[in-house]
């Protein structure tokens, strides 16, 4: 095993690594790396600034589910 199979497997790994590097360069896969979208900043702005400002009022409007739920939750009060 040490003299035939393990060295052959290591050679296969080296060959595969070189082949994949060449294929990646030919296809230009580095151009498709995920990046942070601009909407992420907008989402953080909503989460960290606007939601704390209107969160309590929104919670009052939505109310709770269950038997003690009020029926006067018809419209938005913002």
N, C-alpha and C positions, 0 to 999 in steps of 0.2 A: 504494500500500500504506500509506504513512504517513498519508495523509489520510482513508482510508475504513476499511481493515481493522483497523489497530492501534487507533484510537480506539473502534471498535465492539467489539473484543475487550476493551479496558479497561472499557468500559461493562458488558459482559456479566459480567466478573469482579466489578465492584462490585455489580451486581444479584444475582449468585449468592451473594456474601458476606452481603448483607443478608437474602436469602431463607433461607439456611442458619442464620443467627443467630436469625431468627424461629422457624423450625421446631425448632431445638434448644431454645429457650425453651418452646415449646408442648409438646413431648414430655417435657421435664424430663430430658434426657439427662445433666445434671450430677449427678444422683442415682446414676448408674451408674458413677462413676469408681472404678477399682480401688483398693483399700486393702490394707494389709498385714494378713494374717489373724493371729489370736491363736496359731495353731499354728506360725507362723514363729518366735516367741520360744521355744516349746517345742522346735522343731527345732534352734535355735541352742544351747539348753541341752544337748540330747543330744549335739550335735556337739562342743561346746567343753568340757563338764564330764564327762559320763558315758562317752563313747566313749574319751577318754584313760585313764580309770580301768580300764575293762574291755577295752580294745582288744587288749592283749597276750595276755590270757587267751583272748579270742575268737579271735585269730589262731592260737593253739596248738590250739584245739579244731577249727577249720576245716581246718588243715593246708594242704598244697599238693597240687595235682593233678600226676599224672605217675607214672612207674614206681617212684619211691622213696617213694611215699605209704604212710603207716602205716595199718594196718587197725583200730587201737584207738581210733577216733574215733567211738564210738557215741553218747555222750550229752553234754549240756552240763555243764560243771564249775563254773559260776558259783557 
